[in-house]
Amino acid sequence: MQTLYSLPTALLQSIPIINNQITSAPPNFNLWSWEGLVDKLNFHFSDFILSNSAAGIDSFKPPLHKSQVIYNGVSMSRFENLTDALLVKQKYNITTPYTVVMSASFSPNKDYGLFYRIADHITQLRDDITFIGVGQSHDDLNFNRYREMIKNKPLIKLPGRIDDVEALVSASDIGVLFSPNGEGISNSIIEYMALSKPVIANDTGGNKELVRHNENGYLVKDLPHTGIAQIILDLIDNPDKRKKLGDRSREIIVDNFSISKMGESFERIYGEVVGHAPSFQNATPKLESNTIV
């Protein structure tokens, strides 16, 4: 809607529009819904349409001749000098040698039900793995319901929103994200990978642009919770495989999802719009005309 609100001013003043509204990738988006019609109007008047995933372009179907993908970038400095893993585990009362983390908002787009079923299944089989789900709650009714369900299950934890996600992920062994409705490029998965964790995620949306099946993690589709539990147990019981996949995760982030690469891509687009392309490395962009982003 923000793009729609900007259209009258942009058109009246001949201000170019760089439309960066595509940040998700729902698998069955209705192009003829109200939202879809708004998108069509926005896309028609935009000079460039940017998406943070190729899956987003496939979902929303903007005109391809003016659409481009710019992946989310991350600064690796965020993951330096983190709190010691032992202290992090003490903070969250994690007493097991292994931890599986899901960093995601508690909302309809995230499947915490699946996370709970996997955790409940595994913790009934063995007592050396803790499952912890962290993220802001947008659905307090379900969040509180799950909090009640895990009261007598000390190996399943849902602390809610926390401020040291990177440190917790670093102290964990596997990162999972269950979002069957599709994402663009998930910042949670980027964080897992930057911290050298193998990833298990739904084979939907932009996840496959981050997770390379059997290379740095696993993409799951129509797999029951017991099947996903078996993947987790296999990784836990094979530290060499866990490390190999985790190391590859970090390589993929460094090579393809750096903050500098994202900045260079945005600057190139701005340069095309205003008629020049300054160097990201050597100059600060000076946009000589107004641009709406």
Phi, psi and chi 1 to 4 in degrees:
 res  aa     phi    psi   chi1   chi2   chi3   chi4
   1 MET       -  -31.0  -66.4  -56.2  -64.8      -
   2 GLN   -60.5  -39.7  -65.4   93.2  -36.7      -
   3 THR   -64.0  -43.3  -55.5      -      -      -
   4 LEU   -59.2  -43.0 -179.0   67.1      -      -
   5 TYR   -63.9  -27.7  -62.5  151.3      -      -
   6 SER   -81.3  -16.3   75.7      -      -      -
   7 LEU   -58.5  -48.6  -69.1 -177.6      -      -
   8 PRO   -57.2  -46.6  -25.9   36.0      -      -
   9 THR   -64.5  -44.8  -60.1      -      -      -
  10 ALA   -61.4  -43.6      -      -      -      -
  11 LEU   -69.9  -41.7  -65.5  174.1      -      -
  12 LEU   -65.3  -34.2  -73.9  171.3      -      -
  13 GLN  -103.2    8.1  -61.5 -168.3   28.4      -
  14 SER    54.9   43.5  -61.8      -      -      -
  15 ILE   -93.5  126.2  -60.8  172.0      -      -
  16 PRO   -66.6  148.9   21.1  -29.5      -      -
  17 ILE  -116.1  120.4  -61.3  174.9      -      -
  18 ILE  -101.0  109.7  -61.0  174.8      -      -
  19 ASN   -95.3  111.0 -178.6  -15.3      -      -
  20 ASN  -112.7   37.9 -163.1   26.1      -      -
  21 GLN   -83.0  -14.5   72.9  178.8   65.0      -
  22 ILE   -87.4  101.6  -58.6  178.3      -      -
  23 THR  -126.4    6.0   58.4      -      -      -
  24 SER  -132.7  178.6   62.2      -      -      -
  25 ALA  -151.3   65.8      -      -      -      -
  26 PRO   -62.7  136.7   21.6  -32.0      -      -
  27 PRO   -70.7  -25.5   23.9  -32.7      -      -
  28 ASN  -129.5   50.3  -61.3  -57.2      -      -
  29 PHE   -69.4  132.1 -178.5   68.7      -      -
  30 ASN   -85.8  104.8 -177.9   -1.1      -      -
  31 LEU   -66.1  -16.0  -62.7  174.5      -      -
  32 TRP  -105.7   11.7  -62.9  104.0      -      -
  33 SER   -74.7  173.1   63.9      -      -      -
  34 TRP   -57.6  -44.6  164.9 -111.1      -      -
  35 GLU   -63.3  -39.2  -67.6   84.3   -2.8      -
  36 GLY   -65.1  -38.0      -      -      -      -
  37 LEU   -68.6  -37.6  -66.1  174.3      -      -
  38 VAL   -61.8  -43.0  168.5      -      -      -
  39 ASP   -59.2  -45.0  -70.3  -16.4      -      -
  40 LYS   -57.8  -42.4  -71.3  179.5 -175.4  -66.4
  41 LEU   -64.3  -45.9 -172.4   62.8      -      -
  42 ASN   -59.5  -46.9  -70.0  -15.3      -      -
  43 PHE   -63.2  -38.5  -64.3  157.1      -      -
  44 HIS   -60.1  -40.1  177.6   76.0      -      -
  45 PHE   -95.5   -0.8  -70.5  106.5      -      -
  46 SER   -84.2  144.1  -64.5      -      -      -
  47 ASP   -80.6  -40.5  -65.7   81.9      -      -
  48 PHE  -132.7  144.2  -80.2   98.7      -      -
  49 ILE  -120.7  119.3  -58.6  152.3      -      -
  50 LEU  -110.1  142.4  -53.9  179.9      -      -
  51 SER  -130.2  148.7  171.9      -      -      -
  52 ASN   -87.8    7.4   73.0  -11.2      -      -
  53 SER  -156.8  151.1   70.3      -      -      -
  54 ALA   -65.6  -31.9      -      -      -      -
  55 ALA   -62.4  -34.6      -      -      -      -
  56 GLY   -63.2  -40.5      -      -      -      -
  57 ILE   -65.7  -39.9  -70.0  178.4      -      -
  58 ASP   -62.2  -36.0  -71.7  -19.3      -      -
  59 SER   -74.8  -47.0  -68.7      -      -      -
  60 PHE   -94.5  -15.7  -67.5   99.6      -      -
  61 LYS    51.4   56.2  -65.7 -179.0  170.4   47.2
  62 PRO   -73.2  166.1   30.3  -35.7      -      -
  63 PRO   -57.6  122.4  -23.3   33.8      -      -
  64 LEU   -67.1  -27.7  -67.6  179.9      -      -
  65 HIS   -68.7  -15.9   69.7  -82.9      -      -
  66 LYS  -126.0   25.2   53.9 -178.0  176.2  179.7
  67 SER  -112.7  141.4  -59.7      -      -      -
  68 GLN  -144.5  157.3  -66.0 -168.6   33.1      -
  69 VAL  -104.2  128.1  174.0      -      -      -
  70 ILE  -125.0  112.6  -62.2 -179.4      -      -
  71 TYR   -70.8  147.8  -74.9  131.2      -      -
  72 ASN   -56.0  141.0  -64.6   -5.4      -      -
  73 GLY  -114.5  155.8      -      -      -      -
  74 VAL  -135.2  140.7   63.8      -      -      -
  75 SER   -86.4  121.8  172.1      -      -      -
  76 MET   -67.0  -15.7  -62.0  -57.4  -72.8      -
  77 SER   -65.2  -20.5   63.0      -      -      -
  78 ARG   -61.4  -22.9  -78.9  179.5   49.8 -165.5
  79 PHE  -106.7   17.7  -50.2  107.4      -      -
  80 GLU   -99.8  153.5  -62.2  172.9   -3.9      -
  81 ASN    54.6   41.6  -56.8  -46.9      -      -
  82 LEU   -79.1  159.0  -63.1  175.7      -      -
  83 THR   -59.2  140.8  -55.9      -      -      -
  84 ASP   -54.0  139.2 -178.8   77.5      -      -
  85 ALA   -57.3  -38.8      -      -      -      -
  86 LEU   -62.7  -40.9 -178.8   59.9      -      -
  87 LEU   -68.0  -37.3  -65.2  176.4      -      -
  88 VAL   -64.4  -43.7  174.4      -      -      -
  89 LYS   -64.5  -38.1  -73.5 -169.3  169.1 -173.0
  90 GLN   -63.5  -40.5  -71.7  175.1  -13.7      -
  91 LYS   -59.1  -41.0  176.7  178.5  178.1  179.4
  92 TYR  -100.2   14.8  -66.8  103.2      -      -
  93 ASN    54.8   44.4 -164.8   28.4      -      -
  94 ILE   -96.7  114.3  -62.8  171.5      -      -
  95 THR  -109.6   -0.7   58.4      -      -      -
  96 THR   -91.0  158.6   56.9      -      -      -
  97 PRO   -71.6  -20.3   21.4  -31.2      -      -
  98 TYR  -123.9  147.8  -54.1  110.4      -      -
  99 THR  -139.2  136.1  -53.6      -      -      -
 100 VAL  -115.3  126.2  176.4      -      -      -
 101 VAL  -116.0  142.9   62.5      -      -      -
 102 MET  -125.3  114.3  175.0  159.3  155.4      -
 103 SER  -103.5  104.7  174.2      -      -      -
 104 ALA  -164.9  145.7      -      -      -      -
 105 SER   -62.3  148.5   62.5      -      -      -
 106 PHE   -87.0   88.5 -154.0   94.4      -      -
 107 SER  -143.7  169.1   66.0      -      -      -
 108 PRO   -60.2  -21.9  -26.3   35.3      -      -
 109 ASN   -80.5   -7.8  -75.8  -27.2      -      -
 110 LYS  -116.1  134.4  -55.3  -62.8 -172.4  -68.5
 111 ASP   -96.2   77.8 -166.2  -11.8      -      -
 112 TYR   -71.8  -19.6  -92.2  104.0      -      -
 113 GLY   -62.4  -44.0      -      -      -      -
 114 LEU   -65.4  -42.3  177.2   57.5      -      -
 115 PHE   -57.5  -44.5  178.0   75.1      -      -
 116 TYR   -64.5  -43.7  171.1   78.9      -      -
 117 ARG   -63.8  -39.9  -67.8 -167.0  -60.7  -84.2
 118 ILE   -63.4  -48.1  -66.6  166.3      -      -
 119 ALA   -62.5  -43.3      -      -      -      -
 120 ASP   -64.3  -40.4 -172.2   49.0      -      -
 121 HIS   -63.3  -48.2  175.4   75.1      -      -
 122 ILE   -69.6  -41.0  -70.5  178.8      -      -
 123 THR   -71.6  -13.2   55.0      -      -      -
 124 GLN   -82.1  -19.1  -70.6 -174.0   45.3      -
 125 LEU   -90.6  -33.6  -63.5  176.6      -      -
 126 ARG  -154.4  162.3   50.3 -162.4  -71.5  178.7
 127 ASP  -120.4   27.5   60.0    1.5      -      -
 128 ASP  -114.6   12.6   59.4  -15.8      -      -
 129 ILE  -130.3  129.3  -51.6  171.6      -      -
 130 THR  -105.0  138.8  -65.1      -      -      -
 131 PHE  -111.0  127.9  -70.7   79.5      -      -
 132 ILE  -134.1  126.3 -177.2  165.6      -      -
 133 GLY  -112.5  125.7      -      -      -      -
 134 VAL  -128.0  143.1  -64.9      -      -      -
 135 GLY   157.2  158.8      -      -      -      -
 136 GLN   -67.4  143.7 -175.4  173.1   -9.2      -
 137 SER   -91.7  123.7  171.9      -      -      -
 138 HIS  -109.3    7.0  -61.2  -65.9      -      -
 139 ASP  -144.9   77.4 -174.2  -11.4      -      -
 140 ASP   -61.8  -32.3  -70.7  -21.6      -      -
 141 LEU   -62.7  -51.4 -177.3   62.5      -      -
 142 ASN   -69.6  -37.0  -86.2  -31.9      -      -
 143 PHE   -59.5  -47.8 -179.8   66.2      -      -
 144 ASN   -67.0  -31.8  -68.4  -28.8      -      -
 145 ARG   -64.5  -44.1 -179.9  169.0   65.0   88.6
 146 TYR   -68.4  -34.9  -80.5  111.7      -      -
 147 ARG   -61.8  -36.0  -70.1  -74.4  -70.8  -92.1
 148 GLU   -68.4  -39.3  -74.4  -66.6  -41.0      -
 149 MET   -65.0  -29.2  -69.7  167.8   62.7      -
 150 ILE   -98.4    8.5   65.2  172.2      -      -
 151 LYS   -56.6  -37.5  -88.3 -170.6  174.1 -180.0
 152 ASN  -105.1   24.1  -63.6  -44.6      -      -
 153 LYS  -126.5   83.0  -60.3  178.6 -175.3  -66.8
 154 PRO   -65.2  -15.7   23.4  -33.5      -      -
 155 LEU   -91.3    3.3  -61.0 -177.2      -      -
 156 ILE  -121.1  123.8  -52.2  175.0      -      -
 157 LYS  -130.3  140.1  -58.6  179.2 -175.5  -61.4
 158 LEU  -133.7   77.3  -65.5  173.8      -      -
 159 PRO   -72.4  -10.5   23.4  -31.8      -      -
 160 GLY    86.0 -146.6      -      -      -      -
 161 ARG   -72.9  133.1 -174.6 -177.5 -177.5  -81.3
 162 ILE  -131.3  163.3   64.6  172.2      -      -
 163 ASP  -105.0   -0.4  -64.4  -37.4      -      -
 164 ASP  -126.2   51.8   54.6   -9.3      -      -
 165 VAL   -60.1  -44.0  174.9      -      -      -
 166 GLU   -59.1  -42.6  -64.9   92.9  -17.7      -
 167 ALA   -65.6  -39.0      -      -      -      -
 168 LEU   -67.1  -43.7  177.0   61.1      -      -
 169 VAL   -61.5  -42.2  171.9      -      -      -
 170 SER   -59.9  -35.2 -178.9      -      -      -
 171 ALA   -81.8   -4.5      -      -      -      -
 172 SER   -96.7  172.9  -59.8      -      -      -
 173 ASP  -109.6  -29.9  -60.7  -80.2      -      -
 174 ILE  -140.8  139.3  -60.9  169.1      -      -
 175 GLY  -108.9  132.0      -      -      -      -
 176 VAL  -124.0  151.2  -58.1      -      -      -
 177 LEU  -147.9  117.6 -176.8   67.8      -      -
 178 PHE  -111.5  106.3  -56.6  119.6      -      -
 179 SER  -140.4   77.4   48.7      -      -      -
 180 PRO   -65.1  -17.1   23.5  -33.8      -      -
 181 ASN   -83.7   -0.4  -66.4  -34.4      -      -
 182 GLY    93.3  142.2      -      -      -      -
 183 GLU  -128.8  169.5  -52.5 -140.4    7.4      -
 184 GLY   -82.1 -112.2      -      -      -      -
 185 ILE  -103.7  116.8  -67.2  -63.3      -      -
 186 SER   -78.3  123.1  163.4      -      -      -
 187 ASN   -65.6  -31.5  -72.2  -34.2      -      -
 188 SER   -62.8  -44.8  -68.4      -      -      -
 189 ILE   -65.6  -39.3  -67.7  179.9      -      -
 190 ILE   -57.8  -42.6  -74.2  179.1      -      -
 191 GLU   -64.9  -44.0  -70.5  168.0   -2.6      -
 192 TYR   -55.1  -49.0  -60.6  159.0      -      -
 193 MET   -68.6  -40.5  -68.1  172.3   61.4      -
 194 ALA   -61.6  -27.6      -      -      -      -
 195 LEU   -96.6   19.1  -73.7  161.3      -      -
 196 SER    62.6   43.0  -58.0      -      -      -
 197 LYS  -108.2  140.5  -53.0  -57.3  171.9 -175.1
 198 PRO   -67.8  148.7   22.9  -29.2      -      -
 199 VAL  -121.3  139.6 -179.2      -      -      -
 200 ILE  -121.5  123.3  -59.0  171.2      -      -
 201 ALA  -149.2  163.5      -      -      -      -
 202 ASN   -66.6  144.2  -67.0   99.0      -      -
 203 ASP   -82.9   67.6 -173.5    6.3      -      -
 204 THR  -140.3  158.5   55.4      -      -      -
 205 GLY    54.3 -140.2      -      -      -      -
 206 GLY   -83.9    3.3      -      -      -      -
 207 ASN   -57.1  -37.7  -70.9   -9.0      -      -
 208 LYS   -71.4  -12.5   64.6 -175.0   66.5  177.5
 209 GLU   -82.6  -12.0  -64.8  167.4   59.3      -
 210 LEU  -108.2  -49.8  -82.0  163.2      -      -
 211 VAL   -94.4  121.5 -178.5      -      -      -
 212 ARG  -102.4  112.0  -58.8  175.5 -174.0  179.0
 213 HIS   -55.9  128.7 -170.1   68.1      -      -
 214 ASN    70.2    4.0  -77.4  -33.9      -      -
 215 GLU  -110.7  -47.7 -174.7  177.3  -27.7      -
 216 ASN  -131.1    9.7   70.9  -59.4      -      -
 217 GLY   166.7 -156.7      -      -      -      -
 218 TYR  -138.9  135.1  -61.2   94.2      -      -
 219 LEU  -102.8  126.6  -66.0  167.1      -      -
 220 VAL  -114.8  141.8  -63.4      -      -      -
 221 LYS  -145.7  125.3 -174.1  173.9 -175.8  179.2
 222 ASP    55.0   34.1  -59.8  -34.2      -      -
 223 LEU  -103.0  129.0 -164.7   63.6      -      -
 224 PRO   -66.0  164.9   25.0  -34.0      -      -
 225 HIS   -61.5  -30.0   71.1  -82.7      -      -
 226 THR   -68.4  -34.1   51.4      -      -      -
 227 GLY   -68.1  -41.7      -      -      -      -
 228 ILE   -67.4  -36.9  -59.9  172.5      -      -
 229 ALA   -59.3  -38.6      -      -      -      -
 230 GLN   -66.1  -36.8 -170.1   54.6   52.3      -
 231 ILE   -62.3  -44.2  -66.7  173.3      -      -
 232 ILE   -61.9  -45.8  -68.8  172.7      -      -
 233 LEU   -63.9  -37.4  -67.4  175.1      -      -
 234 ASP   -63.1  -41.4  177.6   65.0      -      -
 235 LEU   -67.6  -41.8  -76.6  172.6      -      -
 236 ILE   -61.3  -40.4  -68.3  -65.4      -      -
 237 ASP   -84.5   -2.2  -68.5  -25.4      -      -
 238 ASN  -128.8   81.3  -70.6  -83.9      -      -
 239 PRO   -60.8  -32.5   17.4  -29.3      -      -
 240 ASP   -65.6  -42.9  -70.2  -17.5      -      -
 241 LYS   -64.7  -42.4  178.5 -169.7  -72.4 -170.1
 242 ARG   -58.3  -44.1 -157.2  165.8   63.8 -117.8
 243 LYS   -68.5  -40.7 -175.4  178.6 -173.2  -53.1
 244 LYS   -61.3  -46.9 -179.4 -179.2  178.1 -179.0
 245 LEU   -66.3  -39.7  -90.6   59.6      -      -
 246 GLY   -65.4  -41.4      -      -      -      -
 247 ASP   -62.5  -39.9  -71.1  -13.8      -      -
 248 ARG   -66.7  -35.0 -176.4   64.3 -176.6  127.0
 249 SER   -56.0  -50.1  -79.4      -      -      -
 250 ARG   -62.2  -41.4 -175.9  178.2  175.9   88.4
 251 GLU   -58.3  -42.7  -71.7  175.7   -0.8      -
 252 ILE   -63.0  -41.4  -68.5  169.4      -      -
 253 ILE   -65.6  -47.9  -64.5  -59.1      -      -
 254 VAL   -59.9  -39.8  170.0      -      -      -
 255 ASP   -79.2  -31.1  -68.7  -16.3      -      -
 256 ASN  -124.9  -16.0  -59.4  -71.6      -      -
 257 PHE  -129.2   37.7  -64.8   88.5      -      -
 258 SER   -79.1  154.5   68.8      -      -      -
 259 ILE   -65.6  -32.4 -163.4   75.9      -      -
 260 SER   -69.1  -39.8   60.4      -      -      -
 261 LYS   -64.8  -40.7  179.3  168.0  -77.9 -168.1
 262 MET   -62.8  -45.0 -178.4 -179.1   72.8      -
 263 GLY   -61.7  -43.0      -      -      -      -
 264 GLU   -60.4  -39.8  -70.5  167.3    0.6      -
 265 SER   -67.0  -44.6  -61.6      -      -      -
 266 PHE   -63.8  -41.4  -87.5  110.6      -      -
 267 GLU   -65.3  -37.0 -171.1 -178.3   31.7      -
 268 ARG   -61.6  -42.1  174.1  177.3   49.2   78.1
 269 ILE   -63.3  -47.4  -65.6  -65.4      -      -
 270 TYR   -58.6  -41.1  -60.8  155.6      -      -
 271 GLY   -61.8  -40.6      -      -      -      -
 272 GLU   -63.8  -38.5  -70.9 -174.9   34.0      -
 273 VAL   -67.1  -41.6  168.4      -      -      -
 274 VAL   -97.9    2.2  -60.2      -      -      -
 275 GLY    93.7   11.3      -      -      -      -
 276 HIS  -151.9  163.5   65.6   85.5      -      -
 277 ALA  -134.0   84.8      -      -      -      -
 278 PRO   -66.5  161.3   25.6  -33.3      -      -
 279 SER   -79.5  126.5  168.2      -      -      -
 280 PHE   -62.9  -34.4  179.7   81.7      -      -
 281 GLN   -75.8  -31.6  -62.6  -65.0  -29.2      -
 282 ASN  -114.9   -6.5  -59.3  -41.5      -      -
 283 ALA  -149.4  151.7      -      -      -      -
 284 THR   -88.0  130.1  -59.8      -      -      -
 285 PRO   -59.6  137.8  -18.2   28.6      -      -
 286 LYS  -119.6   98.2  -64.3  179.2 -179.5  178.8
 287 LEU   -81.1  117.3  -60.4 -175.4      -      -
 288 GLU   -90.7   -2.2  -70.9  147.7   -1.4      -
 289 SER  -138.1  160.6   63.7      -      -      -
 290 ASN   -68.9  143.7  -67.2  -35.7      -      -
 291 THR  -138.4  132.0  -57.9      -      -      -
 292 ILE   -97.3  127.3  -71.0  179.2      -      -
 293 VAL  -116.8      - -179.1      -      -      -
